[in-house]
Amino acid sequence: MKTRTFWLFTALTVIVIFALSRLVTNDYFFFASYLVLQYIVLATAWNILGGYTGYVNFGTAGFFAVGAYAAVVLHKLFAPPIPVSIGFGGALSGLLGLGMGYLTLRLRGVFFAISTLALAVVLQTLVTNWDYVGGSRGVYIIRPSQAPLVGNYIQYLFLVMLVLAGIAVGIARTIEHSTLGFGLASIRDDEQSAEASGVPTLRLKLISTTLSGALMGMAGAPLPYYVTYLDPSSGFNLQFAVNSIAMPLIGGTEFWLGPLIGAVFLGTIQQVATVTISSALNLLIVGVLMVGFVVVAPNGNRGLSRRRGRRMAAGAARCCGSTGWASASAASSRSTASTSKSAPASGWASSAPTARARARSSIASPARSGTRPARCGSTART
């Protein structure tokens, strides 16, 4: 599918989902769906740096909180519409990602991951001691009772996050099928070889950190209007960092659909557990699922599907091989016998392959041997 066609399909999907949601009368549906869509944006943003580029980011909560507190600052100044706060929060978080990347992308592996975690801790300390945004006491945000387009403000927040999720997924898919995506994949596979081949690794990594940070900040900007009370512990919540890593790992980190699958799957389970059992089990659920997928499917859901496909192909090959074994063995025996009549007895044992080996080669590589194995369930011609 072409990029332009995919963007049109994404826009159509967003419109259809929002039109269907208008049939729902329970406001909790929009509360829960908002969180799932928020995690789609966060997981997709994390995957641009962690999945496509191979640099694990533990500072998701920091970028997310920067977007949230940027919206708080604008709200206290002149209370602009949410799209303006989203743009400002995304730009600020993108600049933060650019600066962080320029200072830390020379580090690799666990050293880079620790530096991103340290960035989140430093940002939380600054916000805790900043009285203008409430400091450690937190800040209350009085949202309007009515919103444009839909009337209900919760439904309006749901629409805003739905649009952001569509934009994030579209950006991720566009990157994956572009020259930038190929360059990031080469960095992930072998950065030294990519740099030796002429790939501008530092420039591509800076683009990756900037885009990732900007999307995280855009996801955090509507948060003050959603919770109506924001303090450092909720803005820098550990769940944002854990879920943004776990969801791409569960869905698959090497393609754009992986974070979407992981966010919908894990986010829905968490919301069901919050209603039926307790929200305190959310991190436990994430931990158990992460351990399970690391053991069963290290490459996520896509790796699991690929493994099943290879097993099915291997089973079909064994089925076809057992059906056509007799004919291939007989044909190979006749060819070996005709060869042995003209070859000396002393040299045949060392140079001519056995009938079984020739049969195996004819089954394993029919194009090379010229022998066409019979199909499963059919009788081979002799």
C-alpha positions in Angstrom: 0.0 0.0 0.0 1.3 3.4 -0.9 2.0 6.0 1.7 -0.7 8.4 0.5 -3.3 5.6 0.4 -2.4 4.5 3.9 -2.9 8.0 5.2 -6.3 8.2 3.6 -7.1 4.8 5.0 -6.0 5.9 8.5 -8.1 9.1 8.3 -11.1 7.0 7.2 -10.6 4.6 10.1 -10.5 7.5 12.6 -13.7 8.9 11.2 -15.5 5.5 11.3 -14.3 4.7 14.9 -15.5 8.1 16.1 -18.8 7.8 14.3 -19.4 4.4 15.9 -18.4 5.8 19.3 -21.3 8.3 19.1 -23.6 5.4 19.6 -22.2 4.7 23.1 -23.9 6.5 25.9 -21.7 5.4 28.8 -19.0 8.0 29.6 -16.7 5.4 31.1 -16.2 4.0 27.6 -14.5 7.3 26.6 -12.5 7.4 29.8 -11.1 3.9 29.2 -10.7 4.3 25.5 -8.7 7.5 26.0 -6.1 5.7 28.0 -5.8 2.9 25.4 -5.4 5.5 22.6 -2.8 7.4 24.8 -0.8 4.2 25.1 -1.0 3.7 21.4 0.7 7.0 20.9 3.3 6.4 23.6 4.1 2.9 22.4 4.4 4.0 18.8 6.6 6.9 19.8 8.9 4.7 21.9 9.2 2.2 19.1 10.6 4.8 16.7 13.6 5.1 18.9 13.7 1.7 20.7 12.4 -0.6 18.0 13.4 1.0 14.7 16.8 2.4 15.9 17.6 -0.1 18.7 18.1 2.5 21.5 16.1 1.7 24.6 14.5 4.7 26.2 13.6 4.6 29.9 12.7 8.3 30.0 9.2 8.1 28.4 7.6 9.6 31.6 9.9 12.6 31.3 8.9 13.5 27.8 5.2 12.8 28.6 5.3 15.0 31.6 7.0 17.9 29.7 4.0 17.9 27.3 1.6 17.8 30.3 3.2 20.7 32.2 3.6 22.7 29.0 -0.2 22.6 28.7 -0.5 23.6 32.3 1.7 26.7 31.7 -0.3 27.7 28.7 -3.5 27.2 30.6 -2.4 29.5 33.4 -1.3 32.1 30.9 -4.2 32.4 28.5 -6.0 29.0 28.3 -5.7 28.2 24.6 -7.6 25.4 22.8 -6.2 21.9 23.3 -4.7 21.6 19.8 -2.5 24.6 20.6 -1.3 23.0 23.8 -0.6 19.8 22.0 1.5 21.6 19.4 3.4 23.5 22.0 4.0 20.5 24.2 5.1 18.4 21.2 7.5 21.1 20.0 9.0 21.5 23.5 9.4 17.7 24.0 10.9 17.4 20.5 13.5 20.0 21.3 14.2 18.2 24.6 14.6 14.9 22.6 17.0 16.7 20.2 19.1 18.0 23.0 19.1 14.7 24.9 20.1 12.9 21.7 22.9 15.3 20.9 24.4 14.8 24.4 23.7 11.0 25.0 23.5 9.3 21.6 27.3 8.7 21.7 26.5 6.3 24.4 25.2 2.8 23.5 23.3 0.0 25.2 22.7 0.1 28.9 24.6 3.4 29.2 22.1 5.2 27.0 19.2 3.7 28.8 20.5 4.8 32.2 21.0 8.4 30.8 17.4 8.6 29.7 16.2 7.4 33.1 18.4 10.0 34.7 16.8 12.7 32.5 13.4 11.8 33.7 14.5 12.0 37.4 16.1 15.4 36.8 12.9 16.7 35.1 10.8 15.4 38.0 13.0 17.2 40.5 12.7 20.5 38.6 9.0 20.3 38.4 8.6 19.4 42.0 10.4 22.6 43.0 8.6 24.8 40.5 5.9 26.6 42.3 4.3 28.2 39.2 3.0 24.8 38.1 2.0 23.7 41.6 5.3 22.1 42.7 4.9 19.1 44.9 1.3 20.2 45.8 0.1 19.8 42.3 -2.2 22.0 40.2 -6.0 21.9 39.5 -7.2 22.4 36.0 -10.9 23.4 35.5 -11.9 22.2 32.1 -14.9 23.6 30.2 -18.2 21.9 30.6 -18.8 22.0 26.8 -16.4 21.3 24.0 -16.5 22.1 20.3 -17.8 19.6 17.7 -19.2 17.1 20.2 -20.4 19.0 23.3 -19.3 16.5 25.9 -15.7 17.3 26.9 -14.7 13.7 27.6 -15.8 12.7 24.2 -13.9 15.7 22.8 -10.7 14.4 24.6 -11.4 11.0 23.1 -11.6 12.5 19.7 -8.3 14.4 20.2 -6.5 11.3 21.3 -8.0 9.3 18.5 -6.6 11.8 16.0 -3.2 11.7 17.7 -3.1 7.9 17.6 -3.9 8.0 13.9 -1.1 10.5 13.3 1.4 8.5 15.3 0.6 5.3 13.5 0.8 7.0 10.1 4.2 8.6 11.0 5.6 5.2 12.1 4.4 3.4 9.0 5.8 6.2 6.8 9.2 6.0 8.5 9.3 2.3 8.2 8.8 2.4 4.4 11.1 5.3 3.8 14.8 5.9 3.4 14.9 7.1 7.0 13.5 3.7 8.1 16.0 1.8 6.1 18.8 3.8 7.7 17.4 3.3 11.2 17.2 -0.4 10.6 20.8 -0.5 9.5 21.8 1.3 12.7 19.8 -1.2 14.7 21.3 -4.2 13.0 25.0 -3.1 13.0 25.7 0.6 13.7 29.5 0.3 13.0 28.9 -1.3 9.6 26.2 1.3 8.8 28.6 4.1 9.6 31.4 2.5 7.6 29.0 2.2 4.7 28.3 6.0 4.7 25.0 6.1 6.6 24.8 9.4 8.6 24.1 7.6 11.9 24.2 10.6 14.2 21.8 12.6 12.0 19.3 9.7 11.7 19.5 9.1 15.5 18.8 12.7 16.2 15.8 12.7 13.9 14.6 9.5 15.7 14.9 11.0 19.2 13.2 14.3 18.1 10.2 12.5 16.5 9.9 10.1 19.5 10.1 12.9 22.1 7.6 15.1 20.1 5.0 12.4 19.9 5.4 11.6 23.6 4.9 15.3 24.5 1.8 15.5 22.3 0.3 12.5 24.1 0.9 14.2 27.5 -0.5 17.6 26.6 -4.2 16.6 27.1 -3.5 14.9 30.4 -4.3 17.9 32.7 -7.7 18.2 31.1 -8.3 14.5 31.5 -7.3 14.1 35.2 -8.2 17.8 36.2 -5.5 17.5 38.9 -1.8 17.0 38.0 1.1 16.5 40.4 4.6 15.2 39.8 3.8 11.6 40.9 1.0 11.3 38.3 2.8 13.2 35.5 6.0 11.1 36.0 4.2 7.9 36.7 6.2 4.7 36.3 3.4 3.1 34.4 4.0 5.3 31.4 7.6 4.1 31.0 6.8 0.5 31.7 3.8 0.3 29.4 5.5 2.1 26.6 8.2 -0.5 26.6 6.1 -3.6 27.2 3.5 -2.9 24.5 5.9 -2.8 21.6 7.7 -5.9 22.9 4.4 -7.8 23.1 3.3 -6.7 19.6 6.6 -6.6 17.9 9.2 -3.9 17.6 10.3 -4.1 14.0 7.1 -3.0 12.3 4.5 -0.3 12.8 1.6 -2.5 13.7 3.4 -4.1 16.7 2.9 -1.2 19.2 -0.7 -0.8 18.0 -1.4 -4.5 18.7 0.4 -4.5 22.1 -1.3 -1.2 23.2 -4.8 -2.4 22.4 -4.2 -5.8 23.9 -2.4 -4.8 27.1 -4.4 -1.5 27.6 -7.7 -3.3 27.3 -6.6 -6.0 29.8 -5.6 -3.2 32.3 -8.9 -1.4 32.0 -10.8 -4.6 32.5 -8.7 -5.4 35.6 -9.2 -1.9 36.9 -13.0 -2.3 36.8 -13.2 -5.9 37.9 -10.3 -6.3 40.4 -8.1 -3.4 41.2 -5.9 -0.9 39.4 -3.0 -2.0 41.6 -2.7 -5.1 39.5 -1.8 -3.2 36.3 1.9 -3.4 36.7 1.7 -7.0 37.8 -0.2 -7.9 34.7 2.4 -6.1 32.6 5.2 -7.9 34.3 3.7 -11.3 33.9 2.9 -10.7 30.2 6.4 -9.4 29.5 8.0 -12.4 31.1 5.6 -14.7 29.2 6.3 -13.1 25.8 10.1 -13.0 26.4 10.0 -16.7 27.0 7.5 -17.8 24.4 7.9 -15.1 21.7 11.1 -13.0 22.1 10.3 -11.0 18.9 6.7 -10.3 19.9 3.5 -11.3 18.3 5.0 -11.0 14.8 7.9 -13.3 15.7 5.4 -15.8 17.1 3.3 -15.7 13.8 6.5 -16.1 11.8 7.6 -19.1 13.9 4.2 -20.7 13.3 4.5 -20.1 9.6 7.9 -21.7 9.5 6.5 -24.7 11.4 3.6 -25.1 9.0 6.0 -24.8 6.0 8.3 -27.4 7.5 5.3 -29.8 8.2 4.2 -29.4 4.6 7.7 -30.1 3.3 7.9 -33.3 5.4 4.5 -34.4 4.2 5.5 -33.8 0.6 8.9 -35.5 1.2 7.4 -38.6 2.6 4.9 -39.0 -0.3 7.5 -38.6 -3.0 10.2 -40.5 -1.3 9.7 -43.8 -3.1 9.7 -42.3 -6.5 12.7 -40.1 -5.9 14.6 -42.9 -4.3 13.9 -45.3 -7.2 14.9 -42.7 -9.8 18.1 -41.9 -7.9 18.9 -45.7 -7.7 18.5 -46.1 -11.4 20.8 -43.1 -12.1 23.3 -44.4 -9.6 23.3 -47.8 -11.2 23.8 -46.5 -14.6 26.7 -44.4 -13.3 28.4 -47.3 -11.5 28.5 -49.4 -14.7 30.8 -46.9 -16.4 32.8 -45.9 -13.3 35.7 -47.9 -11.8 34.9 -49.9 -8.7 37.6 -48.3 -6.6 36.6 -44.6 -7.4 32.8 -45.0 -7.2 32.7 -45.4 -3.4 34.6 -42.2 -2.8 33.1 -40.0 -5.5 29.5 -41.1 -6.2 26.9 -40.2 -3.6 24.6 -42.8 -2.2 21.1 -43.3 -3.5 19.6 -42.0 -0.2 21.7 -38.8 -0.3 20.7 -38.1 -4.0 17.1 -38.7 -3.1 17.3 -36.2 -0.3 19.0 -33.6 -2.5 16.3 -34.0 -5.1 13.6 -33.5 -2.6 15.2 -30.6 -0.7 16.1 -28.7 -3.9 14.0 -29.8 -6.8 14.9 -26.8 -8.9 18.6 -27.7 -8.7 18.3 -31.4 -9.2 15.6 -31.2 -11.9 13.4 -33.7 -10.1 9.9 -32.4 -9.2 8.6 -33.9 -5.9 5.0 -35.1 -5.9 2.3 -33.1 -4.1 0.9 -34.1 -0.7 -1.8 -36.7 -1.1 -1.0 -37.5 -4.7 0.7 -40.6 -6.2 4.2 -39.9 -7.6 5.1 -40.9 -11.1 7.9 -43.4 -11.6 
